[in-house]
Amino acid sequence: MKIIRTSTIGLSLNIFCKGLFKELTDDGYQIVALSSPDSDLQEVEHREKVRTIGVKMHRKVAPLQDLKSLIKLIKVFRKEKPEMVHSITPKAGLLSMMAAKIAGVPVRLHTFTGLVFPSAKGLKRKILKTTDRITCLCATHVMAEGQGVKTDLVKNRITNKEISVLGFGNLRGIDLNYYDKTLEVTQKAAQIRKKLIEGLEISNKDSTPFIFIFIGRIAADKGIDNLIASFSELVKEGKKVKLILVGDFEDADPLKPETLAFIRNSKEILLSDGWVEDVRPYLAASDALVFPSRREGFPNVVIEAGAMGLPSIVTDINGSREIIFDGENGVIVPPDSPDDLLSAMRQFTDNREVVAKLAARARKMISDRFEVSFVRNNLKSYYRNILSGY
């Protein structure tokens, strides 16, 4: 059976489906990957050994360009005649589900990996809800990456169709053989820690700085302003703390000027040189992840941190609350609450024995719920079920 997997840009397929397409091909499916033509789509083609199709899609609202993309997708689906089109990401979902319905594709599946409308306001919120409703109307099957996303879809009456969540949620799963403290990873981690503590007098374990890490877009929506406000307060209090920031600054969602100034000037912060392909050494060099995002679908970085044995401080939002259990493998604080975030970070720096207990449970809790073969087997079973009879 032929399955066309679509996303707005190749990066989404490259990240979410790494290794998956190869497995599905081995299972007898004919997989075609479709997105805007870019280097990530080419990488998917070479790594996964699948055919790819490039159809330009704009991530933002662009009515004329969207119409052109829709027409191209209809032509592609009519020519390819797949049994199923499976889309992720909002724009690809809207256009792919509409085109697949018009082209007569029998099974049309969209997966919501995150929702934008809950944090939007006014007309923008109404438009986003409407486009999500159209996506669901054109789909035959709807999936949410986690229970939180499903709850928002139901609460806002986006669709009356059954919404599936596979396993404990998450689309990628985690390769625990890869996310481990190997000799190579620990050696690189030691070099990172050396940069952070260079010049400090460390006489015993208690005098070693506590190292927090954030990985993701360095943007306001990720709660970075609150993170820096809390971290700078710990520095003022004389706490022995360091912070690693791994990611790219986002011009479309800028930080406050005072936040940027502190990041640029603080000796207590280690800033990566943009996005980092391999985050394992940075995680291995750290003591805890702090992830104060305002909204997520299902943040993979929290899973990756747990797999590397790190406890996390996260906000009480979709996805994060499905990975972290308060007091077991991390701490959950209210979103957009600098005082609560500061309190949690202070607790971590002052009570390393508590942190050690949280860390001891972190990897096992990830292994039990998000190991990659478990996640993929759930998806394969779901595919077999919805494709039966075609």
Secondary structure as UniProt FT lines:
FT   STRAND          2..6
FT   HELIX           10..16
FT   TURN            17..19
FT   HELIX           20..26
FT   TURN            27..28
FT   STRAND          30..35
FT   HELIX           39..48
FT   STRAND          51..54
FT   HELIX           63..80
FT   STRAND          84..88
FT   HELIX           90..103
FT   STRAND          107..112
FT   HELIX           117..119
FT   HELIX           122..138
FT   STRAND          141..144
FT   HELIX           147..155
FT   TURN            156..157
FT   STRAND          163..164
FT   TURN            167..168
FT   TURN            176..178
FT   HELIX           183..197
FT   TURN            198..199
FT   HELIX           205..207
FT   STRAND          210..215
FT   HELIX           220..222
FT   HELIX           224..236
FT   TURN            237..238
FT   STRAND          241..246
FT   TURN            251..252
FT   HELIX           257..265
FT   TURN            267..268
FT   STRAND          269..271
FT   HELIX           280..284
FT   STRAND          288..291
FT   HELIX           300..307
FT   TURN            308..309
FT   STRAND          312..315
FT   TURN            318..319
FT   HELIX           320..323
FT   TURN            327..329
FT   STRAND          330..333
FT   TURN            335..336
FT   HELIX           338..350
FT   HELIX           352..370
FT   HELIX           372..387
FT   TURN            388..389
//
